[in-house]
Amino acid sequence: MSTDAPGIRFTTLELEVLEQLRKGFSDKDIASALGITSRIATFHLASMRKKAGVRTRDALVVAAIKVGIITTDFDVKPRLFVKIRPREIQALQLIAEGKSPKETACAMGIAKRTVDTYLGAIYEIYGVCNRTQALVKALQLGHITLPGAADPPQ
């Protein structure tokens, strides 16, 4: 069994792997949750990235949200009383577009360590522990937009 989305076709197991990835699980945690080996989980992630035409796990999640394969429903309560700075949002938007932290730093004209600091602040504010969870939460809250959509809010 599989699902079709514009240009993307995933098997049922790939959809289960993708759902675990959306939650921010590592390959090892995905494998444990689904009762498969981490090698199989890694294989399916690579296969899905190829099918979606993206390079990173984060970009895979964003692409899947964009075509409606998965949603941004997420049960973490962010600390929204702390304001996220525009540069932090800009960094997260560039990562949503598929850039690595190093590429994001080059695009913003800052050091990679500064991007890491921005991401750390975002993780704390959103109450998440990795980039994938931060991207899903930022999309859910409207802090960033899907690549190819309108400009992100300022």
N, C-alpha and C positions, 0 to 999 in steps of 0.2 A: 504494500500500500504506500502511496506517496501523495504529496500535495503539490499543486501547481500554483505558481505565482508568475507574474510577468517575467518570463525568461529564466525562472528558477524552478527546479523540480527536486524536492528532497524526499528521501524515504522516511518511514515512520521512525526508525531508529535515529536518523539524522535530526528529525524534529525534536526527539527527546533529548539528544545531545545539545541542540541549540537552546532548548528551554533551560537546561542546567547551566549553559554558558551565560545566558541572560542573567541568571542569578549570581554570576561571578565566580562559579566553581572553576577550579584548576582541572587539568586533564585527569589527574589522579582522583580527584573528588567526583568528577563526572563518571568515571569508570566505576567507582565504588557505588555511587547512587543508582547506576543502571545495571550493575552486575556484569560488566564487561571489563576487558583489560584496558589499561591506560594506552597501550599501543593501538588498540581498535578505536578508542576515543580520539586519539591524535590523528589517526588515519581519516576518520569521518570529518573532523574539523578541517583538515587540509582539503578534503574533497569538497566540502561545502564552500570553503573560501574560493576554490577554483570555479565552482558552479556560479557563485555570486559575483566573480570577477573582482575580488578584493584581496588585499595582502595581509590584513591583520584580523585578529579575533574580534576586536572592537568594531572594526568596519563591517564585519560579518553580522554582528548584532544590529547595527544601525541599518544595514541593507535589509535585513529580515523585518525590522520594524517598518521600514519605508514601504515595503510591498505587502505588509499586513500579515506576514506569516506568524509573527509573535507580537505581543502588545507591550506597552510600557507599564502595565499593572505591576506594582512593586510595593511591598509592605513595610519598607523602612520609613520612619518618620524623620524628615530632615530638621535641622536646627535653623529654621528660616529667620529667626530673630537676628542672626548674624548675616550681614549683607555680603554677598559675593561681589567681588570687584570686577569691573569690566574686562581687565586683562586676564583674569582667571577664566571668565566665560569665553573670551577669545581663544585661549589655549584649548579649552574643552571643545569648542566648535571645530578647531583645526584637527583635533584628534578624531572627532566624529566624521570628518571628511577623509579619514584614512591615513593621516600623517602620523609618524612615530613621534615620540617626545623630542628626539633630536631634530627631526624635520620641522616640528612645531617651533622649536627654539630658533632655528634659522629663519623661518618665515616671520617670526615676531621680532627678530633682531636682539635676542636675549640669550643667556646661557641655558644649557639643558638643565642645570641645577635649579634655575629659577622656575622653569616649567615644572620640575619635580616638586618644588615648594608650592606652586600654585595648585597642583593636583592634590598634594597633601592637605592643603587648606580646604579644598572642595570636598575631599573624602570626609573630613571632620564635620563640615557644615551639613552635608547630606546624610551623614551617619552611615557611610558605606566604607568598603575596604579595598576597592580596586577601580580601575578605569571603566570597565564594562558596566558595573553597577552605577558609577557616577554618570555615565552617558545615558543610561536608561532613566535615571532619576531626573537629570537635566531635561531630557526630552519630555518626560511626564509633566514637569513643572513649567515647561515652555521657556526655559532659560536658553536653550539652543534649538536650532531647527534641523530638520533632516537635510542632508546634502542635496542640493538641487531645488530646495524650497526657497521661500522668501528669506531675506536677511534675518539673522538672529536679533532678538530684542536687545536694546542697549541699556 
